[in-house]
């Protein structure tokens, strides 16, 4: 719960800071950084190691966006972050489907 609250506050702060600095090209990398950081305490609290990997992938995407700079940095960061989240979602759906296939149904 606290990690998600921190994420919401972090996204609000990051977007306001970026807008007030007149650096809109840093919006996507900063958002990817906040979302990536929010997965780390969740991974620790839940003992779910794939969230460490997802958090690290989002932080790498954010770093790439900051390093590349405008205008490509934001686009690359956004696409990398979206790809990481989509890949993680697909892997989670696959894991659930496989788990349901192994579980015998009771009638």
C-alpha positions as CSV (number, residue, x, y, z in Angstrom):
1,X,0.0,0.0,0.0
2,X,2.7,2.5,1.0
3,X,4.7,1.8,-2.2
4,X,1.6,2.6,-4.3
5,X,1.0,5.8,-2.3
6,X,4.6,6.8,-2.8
7,X,4.3,6.1,-6.5
8,X,1.3,8.4,-6.8
9,X,3.1,11.2,-4.8
10,X,6.3,10.6,-6.8
11,X,4.5,10.8,-10.2
12,X,2.8,14.0,-9.1
13,X,6.1,15.6,-7.9
14,X,8.1,14.4,-10.9
15,X,5.6,15.7,-13.4
16,X,5.3,19.1,-11.6
17,X,9.1,19.5,-11.4
18,X,9.6,18.6,-15.0
19,X,6.8,21.0,-16.1
20,X,8.1,23.8,-13.9
21,X,11.6,23.4,-15.3
22,X,10.2,23.6,-18.8
23,X,11.8,20.2,-19.7
24,X,8.8,18.2,-21.0
25,X,11.3,15.8,-22.7
26,X,12.1,14.5,-19.3
27,X,8.5,13.6,-18.4
28,X,8.6,10.0,-19.6
29,X,12.0,9.1,-18.2
30,X,11.1,10.5,-14.8
31,X,7.8,8.6,-14.8
32,X,9.5,5.4,-15.7
33,X,12.0,6.0,-12.9
34,X,9.3,6.5,-10.3
35,X,7.3,3.5,-11.4
36,X,10.5,1.3,-11.5
37,X,11.4,2.4,-8.0
38,X,8.0,1.6,-6.7
39,X,8.3,-2.0,-7.7
40,X,11.4,-2.6,-5.6
41,X,9.8,-2.3,-2.1
42,X,6.9,-4.4,-3.4
43,X,9.3,-7.1,-4.5
44,X,10.9,-7.1,-1.1
45,X,7.7,-7.1,0.9
46,X,6.0,-9.8,-1.2
47,X,9.2,-11.9,-1.7
48,X,8.4,-11.8,-5.5
49,X,11.7,-11.7,-7.3
50,X,10.3,-10.9,-10.8
51,X,9.3,-7.5,-9.5
52,X,13.0,-6.8,-8.9
53,X,13.7,-7.5,-12.6
54,X,10.7,-5.4,-13.7
55,X,11.8,-2.5,-11.4
56,X,15.4,-2.7,-12.7
57,X,14.2,-2.8,-16.4
58,X,12.1,0.4,-15.8
59,X,15.0,2.1,-14.1
60,X,17.3,1.2,-17.1
61,X,14.6,2.6,-19.4
62,X,14.5,5.8,-17.5
63,X,18.3,6.0,-17.4
64,X,18.4,5.5,-21.2
65,X,15.9,8.3,-21.6
66,X,17.9,10.7,-19.4
67,X,21.2,9.9,-21.1
68,X,19.9,10.1,-24.7
69,X,18.3,13.5,-24.2
70,X,15.7,15.3,-26.3
71,X,13.9,14.5,-28.5
72,X,14.6,10.7,-28.7
73,X,15.2,10.1,-25.0
74,X,11.6,10.5,-23.9
75,X,10.4,8.3,-26.8
76,X,12.9,5.6,-26.2
77,X,12.3,5.6,-22.5
78,X,8.6,5.5,-22.9
79,X,8.7,2.6,-25.4
80,X,11.2,0.6,-23.4
81,X,9.1,1.1,-20.2
82,X,5.9,0.1,-22.0
83,X,7.6,-2.9,-23.5
84,X,8.9,-4.0,-20.1
85,X,5.5,-3.7,-18.5
86,X,3.8,-5.5,-21.4
87,X,6.3,-8.3,-21.3
88,X,5.8,-8.7,-17.5
89,X,2.0,-8.7,-18.0
90,X,2.3,-11.4,-20.7
91,X,4.5,-13.5,-18.5
92,X,2.1,-13.2,-15.6
93,X,-0.9,-14.2,-17.7
94,X,1.1,-17.2,-19.0
95,X,2.0,-18.2,-15.5
96,X,-1.6,-18.0,-14.4
97,X,-2.8,-20.0,-17.4
98,X,-0.2,-22.7,-16.7
99,X,-1.1,-22.8,-13.0
100,X,-4.8,-23.3,-13.9
101,X,-4.0,-26.1,-16.3
102,X,-2.2,-28.0,-13.5
103,X,-4.9,-27.5,-10.9
104,X,-7.5,-30.2,-11.1
105,X,-11.1,-29.0,-11.3
106,X,-13.6,-30.1,-8.8
107,X,-17.2,-30.7,-9.8
